[in-house]
């Protein structure tokens, strides 16, 4: 006790010392890097601005690739570009294109001649890349001798951080044993040592850097005045060329854009990067103010102002002086001091609040638990106030609190002054020490409660339902209170004066909590239902397929979303029976629709857990063969992540489904890590593009490019494409314009019962 008293007396120095120690630890260990990165991103967003315009990008874009129609390009294409740029009077011609391999000798000679005509205007790239095939070390790549004889060399090496994001670029790099400037340093006219790198300023908007298509410049379709006196950098921006990197603030952008951003950063000089001790000292001063705050309001003000002042100062210094300070250690120090100050005030308040109900001042559940742990008794009684919500709505909060206290008074009167606890809004509880008098006490209490309660000038009738639970030891006090409250609620529901909790009630609770056991019986009870979401064929203008979606109409819990029980079924080997049930219902519904003349197919989702289950595949084959339907009516949808978890096993399972004549669809495409080369190994019929890319593809240029390229590439592989998440007409029109085969989403229809599908099939057939 004496130690606790001394700690309360000296908590401020302890808090300051601990905050300083943790701040230093954060700085030394580097654990604050993530926070500093987040703060820098905030700063970039606050001071976002356009590029200078002194540097232009010549894009090797999709249009240029389509027109030239081969890759690598003949080098006379580059010679024509160089001649055009030289004639336009550009200040410098910089390539971010690999020329380390020879092409046809005549074409190399033509390009070399163009470089010679350009004099010292041209910079060609050199870079280092890590050896593949398990070999250690790096390989330096330089332009072939015939080309580098007429051009300067600059390094275009890009080294992402460990998380895959590019945040820094070098000032210089050693290649082929020689120190060389980076392309960004050469463009900005900055010098430095090869062991120096710098952070890129992502406040510069890469979209503001002027861009020109390669073929437009090559063919003279540009205004020379727009490029006169400017530096240009030529590089790939087409998605299919793959020279793209993740960066903060802007997602995935081309490597040539990163080179340009780095050059724009260096126009103000190499950013200065200082250590964390200076901000930490400032934070210690702020922490003293926080710890000495005289009131709760002063504490809130200083606690809010301190980090804001520190962050604002850091952002201002970076913007005006190009000087960067890590702030994470300082912020950790402020956070620790603030946490101590708040904690000490909260503990003081908690000691006052913890054991009492804030509305009535009555002792609460915690107080009852402590009482039960300190002194045993026969059990706990709980009184459930009937129609409490109606009373509260009619009386208001203050009068309701007064009503509860009036009921407490009557309980205490009947129970000879026993302490009454408010354990829930509508439940009062008290201890029983003599079970033999329990019946008589309950009868007396109900008699007393027949008289209306006077509150706020009104006479209010209050009815109580009583529950009782026996003591079960100090370590189970809270559960005994809950059991008493549950017994009172059951008494109220049953319309009986009181009920006692017993062992059978415990078993009922366990059964109610065992949703997994209920799932086993849900199928035979008919609680599992299958809804269908239509897929609209854009070419035919009608619904040609539906996706089966499972629903659980629980008899007591009501409608349960699939995410509440599908993962449970997967984790506990119940997913096979559930999937077979959905498949069987889908087959039955397909029969009905086709009997009415609707040529529609049905898609069923297959869990990743089932792809390697021999028993499931046998049961599935038996079900399909016994139904005697054409397997081509069915499509199995497998998520991209499921196919990637065990690629070989997934491919074998899918091939077995295809051998049966069932179509295969890859669901949620784009959310995983599969490559097109891997997709070619799978027996797919269609791709379903995930809704996260589709929903705003008609508004977001990046999403639109990704969806369009996916559709084109899928068609090249002979696959149909289904777009998920179509929610408006504009999105549907965009998908139709790019040649998407089918769409699915709320704009077409929400998931509906089988009987509603027939109406939709007829409506869309008529509309077509």
N, C-alpha and C positions, 0 to 999 in steps of 0.2 A: 504493500500500500504506500509506504514511504517512497519507493522508487517511482511509482506512478505519479505521486504528487510532485516530485522533482522534475519528472518529464514534462508535466503540464506547465511547470514554471519556466523551463528552459526550451520549450518546443521551437521557439523562433530561431535561436542559433543552430539547433539541430536541423531544422528545415533548410536554412541557408547553406549549411555545410553539405547536407545531402544533395541539394540542388546543384551546388557547384561541382560536387564529385560526379554526379550523373551526367552533367553537362560535359565535363572533361572526358569522361568515359565515352560519351557519344561521339565527341570529336576525334578521340584517339582511335576508336574502333571502326569508325566509318559507318556506324549503324544509322546515322542521320541522313545518309545520302538520299534515300527515298523522299524524306520530307523536304530537303533542299530542292530536289527536282520538282516536287509539286509546287513549291513557292516560286520557283523560276517560271513554271508554266503560267502561274497566275500573273506574274510580271509581264510575260510575253503577251498575254491576252489584254492586259491593261494598256500597254503601250504599243499595240500592234500598228504597223505602218507599212507603206508601200516601199518597194525597192527603189533604188536611185534612178533606174532607167539607163544607166551607163553600160549595162551589160545585157545582151540579148541572147536568147537560146534558139538555136536552129534545131528543130525537133526531127529525129528519125521516128516519125509517127506512123500510125496504122495506115493512113492514106498514102504516105510515101512508099511503105512496104508493098502495098497493094499495086501501086503503079509500076514499080520497078520489078516486082514479081519474082525475085530470087534473092536468096541470102546465103552467104555474104554477097554484098553488092559488087559489081564490077568497079574497079577503082577509077575508071574514067568518070564515074558519077561524082566522086569526090573532087576530081580535077576540075570538072565543070563548075562545081560549087565554089571552089577556091578562086577560080577566075572571076566568077560573078561578084564575090565578096571583095576581091581586090579592086575590081573596077568600081565598086560602090564606095570605096574609100574608107573601109572599116579600119579601126585602130589596131585590131589584132584578131587573128583567127586561131581558135583553140579547139582541139579535138579531144573528146572523151570517147574515142572509138578505138578498139584494139586493132593495130596494124602489125602485130608481132609475127604474123605468118605471111608468106609470099603468096601472091596470086599468079595469074598469067604474067609472064615477063613483060609483055607489051603493055599491059595495063599498069603494072608497077612503074614502068618507064614513063608512061603518060602522067601518072600522078606525081612522080618525082619531078618531072618537068614543070608541072603547075606549081609545086612547092618552090622550085628554084625561081620561077617568075615572081612569086610573092615575096622573095627576099627573106627578111628576118621577121615577117609578120606572123608566121605559122608556129604554133606550139603543138607537138604531138605527145601522146600520153605514154608514160611508163608506170608500171605498178608491180607490186609483189602479191603473190597468191600462195596459199598454203598447199603443199603437195597432197595429192589424193592417194587413194588405194592403200591407205595405212602407212604411207611413207612420211617420215618426219621432215621438218624443215620447210623452207619457202623457196619459191622459184620467181626470179625476176623476169618480167616481160618488157621488151623494148621494141620499138618499131624496127622493121627490117633495115639493114644498112643503107639501101638505096634511098629510103625515105628520110631517115634521121640525118643524112648528110646535108639536108636542105632545111632543117627545122630545129628549133629549140625543143628540149624535153622537159616535161613537168610531170610530177607524180599525181596520179588520180586514185591512189589507194584509199579505200573506205574500210574502217574497222568499227563494226558495231560493238556496243557494250555487251555485257554478259546476258542482258535481257533481250537482245536482238535489236535495240534501238540505236540509231546513230545520233550522237550528241556532240561529238568532238571531231575535229579534223587536224591533220598535221600541218605544220609550217614547212617542214622539209622531210624528205625520206631518202634513204640510201638504196639505190638500185644499181646493180652491176658494179658494186664497189665504189660508186661515186655518190656524194651528197647532191640531191636535186631539190629544187623548190617544189612545193605542191602547186597544183594548178590554181587553187584559190589564192595562194600567196603571190604567184606570178601575176594573176589578173589584178590583184589589189596593189601590186608594187611594194609588197612587204618583204623584208628580209628577216631571217632568223636562223636558229640552229636546227639540225635535223632531229634533235631529241625534244623539240618543243611542239606541243599541240595547243589547241585553243577551243573554247566552247562556241558552238554556232549560236547566233542570235536568232531564235525562232520567233521573235517579234516581227521580223520581216515576213511579209505575206508572199509565199512563192508564186501565188497566182498573179501577183502584180509584176513579175518579171516578164518583159515582152517576149513573145514566142513567135516563131515563123516555121512553117512547114518546109522540110528539106526540098521537096520537089518544086515548091513555089520559088525558092531562091535559085535552085538549079536552072529553072526555066525562065527566070527573069520576071516573074509575076510578083514584084514588090517595088516599093518606092525606095530608090537608093538613098534619098535624103534621110529616111528613117534610120538607116544604119551608118550613115557617114559619121566617122569619128567615134563610133561605138566599138566595144569589144564584143565578140560573139564566141559562144561555146557550143560545139556541135555534139549531140549525144542522143541516146535512145530514150524515147518516152513511151513507145508502144508496149502494151502489156505483154505481148507474146515474146518479146526479147528478154524479159525477166530482170533487167537491170534496175531493180526497185528495192527500196529499203524503208523500214519503219522509222519514223521520226516523231518526236513529241509535237503535239498540237495539230498536225496535219495528216496523220495516218501514214499510209504508204505512198511515197513519191519517187520519181525517177532519180537515179544517181546523178544525172547531169543537173537536176534542180538542186541537189545537195551541194554540188560543186559551186553553183551560182550563189546559193545562200551563204556558203562559207566565204566566198569572195566579197559579197556585200557586207558581211560581218567585219572583215578586215579593212574595209574602206576607212573605218574610224581608228584603225590601229589594232594591234593584238590586245584583246581584253586582259586586264590585270586581274589576277586571282590571288586573294590574300587568305590568311588562315582565320580560324574561328576564335582565337583568344580575345581580340578586341571586342567583338559583339558579346562575348561571354562576360567581360568586365562591365559592359553597359547593362547587361541583363541582371547582374548581381545588384547594381544600384536600384534597378526597377523592383527587384525582389524585396529589397528592404522596405520600399514603400508599400508593397502588397502586404507584407507580414505585419506592418505597423498600422494598417488601416484601422481607424478608430470605430467604424461602424459597418454594418452590413452593406449599406449603400456605397460607402467609400471603398469597401473591398470590391464590390461589383464593378465600380468605375475604374479602379486601378487595374484590376484583373483583365478587364476588357481593353483598356488603353495600352497597357504595356506591350503585348505582342503586336498590336496594330502599329504602334509607333516604331517598334523595331523593324517590322516588315516593310513599312512605308519608307523608313530611312534606307534600308537595303535596296529597295527597288529604285529609289530616287538616285542614290549613288551610282547604281549600275547604269541607269538611263543617262545621267549627265556626265559621269566621269569614266564610263566603261570599266568600272571597278566592281568586282564580284566578291562578296563575303558569304561564306557558309553561315547560315543562321540557325541550323538545327540544334547545335549544342546550347546556344543562348535561349532558344525557345524551350528546350527541355528544362533548363534551370528555372525559367519563369513558371513553367507548368508545374514543376515539383513544389516550388514555393507557394504557388496559388492553390495547388491541391492540398498542401498542409493547412493553409489558412482556412480554406473552405471546410476541410475535414474537421478541424478543431471546433469551428463554429457549429458544424453539423452534429458533431458528437454531443456538444452541449445541449443543442436543441433536441437531439434524439433521446437523450436521457429524460427529457421532460415529456416527449411525445410518445415514446415507444410503448408505454404501458397504459395509455389512455386513448379513448376514442376522441378525435378532434371535434366532433360535432356536439357530443353530449357531455364530455368530460368523464364518462363512465370508464372503469377499467376494461381493458379489451382482451382479446384472445391471448396475447403474450402474457398479460398479467395472470390469466387463468392457468396457462401452462406452468408458469413459475409457481403458482400456489399448489398445483397438483404435484409438482416435482418436490416441493418442500414438505408436504404433508399428505399422506394417503387418505382416501375416503372410499365410500361405497360406489360412487359413480358421478355422472354429470347429467343434469337435466337441461334441456334446451326448449325454449318457447319460440315458436315460429309465428310471427304476427301475420294473420291472414290479410290478403288484399293490401299489402304494404304499399305497392306502387300506386294504387288508387288513393290511399290515404295521403301519401306524399304529394301527389299531384294536386289534391284538393286543399291541403293545409299549407303547403310551402315548406321550405327547408327548416326555418326556425321553429315553426309550430310542430313540425314532425319530430324534431329533436326533443321538444318539450313533451310531446306525446310519449316518446320512448321512455323518458325519465319518469313519467307518471305510471307507466306500466311497471317499470322497475320498482317503484315504491310499493305497488300492490303485491308484487312477487316477494319482496323483502318482508312485508307485513305477514303474509301467509307462512313464510319460511323462517320466522323468528329472527329477522334481522340479518339473514345470510347476505353475503356480498354477491351482487348481480353484475355480470360482465356482458358487454355488448360484443359478441364474437362475429356478427355480420350485420349488415344494415337492418335486416328484418328479424334477427335471431338474438335473443338474450339467453344467457346460460348461467347456471349456478350449481354449486356442489351439493351432493346428497351424502349424508353420513350414516343414515339409517334407512335401509331399503324397506323395512317393515312398515314405515309410515308413508311410503311413496303414494299408494293409491289414495289415501285420505287427503294428502296434501294436494294432489292433482285435482280431486273433486272440489276441495275448498277454493282453490285458485280459480277454477272455471266458474264457480258460484260468484266469487268476488268480481270477476270480469263481466258478469251480466249487467252490472251497473255501468252506464256510459262514463267515459273519461272526459273531464272538463279541461279544455285546452283552447287558448286564444278566444275565449268567449263562446266557445261552441261545445256541445255535448256530442262526443264521438263514440260510437259503438266499436269496440275492439274485440276480436276473437283470436284466441290462441290455440295452437296445436302443440302438444307437448311430446318430446322424445326423450328417451333415457338410454344411456350407455354405461356399462359397468367399467370401473377403473381397470386398467390393464398394465399398470406399472408406470414408473416415472418416465421411461424412455418412449412410451407410446401415448403420452398425454394429448398431443395435438390430434392424433388419430381418434382418440376417444371423443374429443370435442366434435370432430367431423362426423363421427358415427351418431352422436346424439342429435346433431343438426339434421342429418339424413333421416333419422327415425321421425323427427318432428315433421319434416317435409312429407314423408310417407303417410303420416297420420293425417296431415292436412288434405292430401290427395285422396285418402280413403274415407274422409269424413268421420273419423273416430277420434275420441278425446285425446288419447295418447297411445304411443307404441314404444316398445323397448327394442333396442338393437340386439341381434343375436348372431350366432355363427353363420346361419343361413344367409343373412344379409351380406356378410363378407364374401361368401361364395358368389352371390349375385353381382357384387361390385366387380369381382375378378372376371366374371363372364362378360359384363358390360365393357370392360376394358380390353377384352380379347377380340379385337376386330378380325384378327387372322382366323380364329375359329369360326366366326360368323361368315367369313368369306367362303369357307368350305361348303356351307349350307345355302349360300345365296343363290347359286345356280339352280339347284333343284326346287328352291322356293319361288323361282321366277323373279327374283329381285334384280338380277343382272339383265340389263336391257341394251339393245344395240340401236344406235342412231346412225344416220347416214348423212354425209355431206357431199353434195353433188360436185362433179367436175364438168366444166363446160368446154366442149370442143369448139375452139374458135373458128376453125375452118368450116365446120358443118353448122355452127350456130345452134347446137343442141347439146343436152346432157347425154354423155355416152358412158360415164362411169361414176361410181360413188365410192367414198371411203367409209369403211365401217369403224365406228367409234363407240367404245364401251361406256356404259353408265351403270351406277348402282343406286337403286331406289331403296334405301335402307328403311325398314319398317318403323324404327324409332328415331334414327338420326336424320332421316330425310334424304335428300339428294346428296350423294357423295361424289366429288370430282375424281376423275381418274388418277390424278397425282396423289390422292390420299390412299389408294389401295393398290394401284399397279406396281409401284416400287416395293410395297409389302409382299405382293404375290411373287415378284421376281426374286426377292431375297430369301423367300421361304419355299421355293420350288412349287408354287401353286400356279405359275403363269402358263404352264402347258395346258392344264385343263381349261383355264379361262380362255386361252387362245383358240382351242379346239371348239369350245362352245360358240365363240363369236364367229368362227369360220363356218360352223354348221348352220347357224342362223342366217349368215350372209348367203350361203348356198340356197337355203330355202326361200329367201326373199328374191334372189335372182331368178329362181324358177317362176315365181309368181309374176314378176315384171315381164319376163320374156314370154310367158303365156299370154300376156296382154298385148304382145307385139312390140315391146320396147327392147331394142338390142343394146343392153346396158351391161357393163362389167362391174365387178366389185373388188375393192382393194382392202386387204387385211394387214394390219401391222404385226410384224414378227419381232419378238424381243431378241436382243443379242444373246440372252441366256439360252435360247432354243436353237441357235444356229449349229451348235455342236452336239445336240441331243439326238442320239440315234433313236431312242424310244419315241421322241416327239415326231421325228420324220416318218417313222413306221406308222404311228397312229394317224398322222396327217394323210399319208398315202392311202391308208385304209378308208379314211373318211371320204376322201375325194373319189376313190374308185367305187365305193359303195353308193355314192350319190348319183353316179352315172351321168354327171354333167360333163360338158366339154371343159377341160381344165383351162382352156383359153379364156373362159369367162372370169378367171381369177387373176389378181395381181397381188403379190406379196411386197409390202413396203418394209425396207430395212434402213435404219438410220445410217448416215455416213460414219458416225462414231462407232456403231456396232460393227460395221464392215471393216473398220481399221483396227479394232481391238485384237482380233485374230485373223489377219488377212487370208492365210492359207485355209483355215477352217471355214471361214465365211465363204470363200470362193467355192469350196467343195460342196457346202450345203446349198448354195444358190444354184450351182450346176445341177444338183439333184432335183431341185424344184423345177428348173427349166426343162430337165429331161421329162418331167411329168406333163409339160406343156403349159406350166404356169408362168406368167410374165413376172419380171422382177423390176422393182422401182427402188431407186436410192432416195430415201426421204431426207429432208433437212439438208440438202446439198449446200455446201459453202460454209457450214459451221464446223467442219472437221478439218483434217489435214491430208485428205486423199489427193493424189495427183492424177493427171489424165492418163499417165502411163499405167497406173494401178487400175483405173476405171476400165481400161481396155482389157484387163485380165478378168474382169467380172462379167458374168452373163446377163448384163443389164438390158432392159428394154426402154427405160425412161429414167430421167432425173427430175426430182422435185426440188426446185430452188426454194430455199428457206424464206419465210415471210420477212425476216429481218432485212433481206436485200430487196424484196419485191415491193413492200408496202409503199415506199416513197421513191421507187425507181423512176417514176415519171416526173419527179420534182428534184431529186438529188442527182447531180451529174455523175458522181462517183458510183452510186448504186446502179444508175442506168447503164453505165459502161460495163460494169461487172455482169449485169443480167444479160445485156445484149451479147457480150462475148461468150458467156456461158451457153446461151441458146445456139449461137453459131458453132461453137466447138462441139456441143452435144450432137447437133445435126451432122457435123462432119464424122462423128463416130457412129452415126446411124441410130441415135437415141431420140425418143420423143422427150419433150420438156413440159413439165407441169409447174406452174407458178402458184405458190401458196400465198395467202394473205391479201388477196385482191378485195379492197373495201370500197372502191368508188369507180365510176365510169371512166375517169381520166386514166387511172392505172390500167384498166382493162384495154382501153384504146391504145395505150403505149405498148402493151404486151402484144396486141394483135399486129401492130405496125412492125414489130421486130421479128415476127414469124413464130412466136411462142405457140405451141400446139394446144395446150389446155390450161385452164385457170381454175382456181378453187379459192373460195373465201366468202365472207359475209355478203359481198355484193351479189354473188350468185345465189347463195342460200346459207343460212346457218344449218348446223346439224339438226335433222328432223327425224321423226319416227318413220318406219318403213311405209306406213299407209300414206304419209304425205309425199313420198317420193313419186308415186304414180301421178299425182296432180302436177308436180314439177316437171316430170318427163313430158306430159301432154302439153303443158304451157310452153315449154321451150321448143317443142316440136312445131307447135302452131306458129310461134314467133319466128322460127327459122323459115 
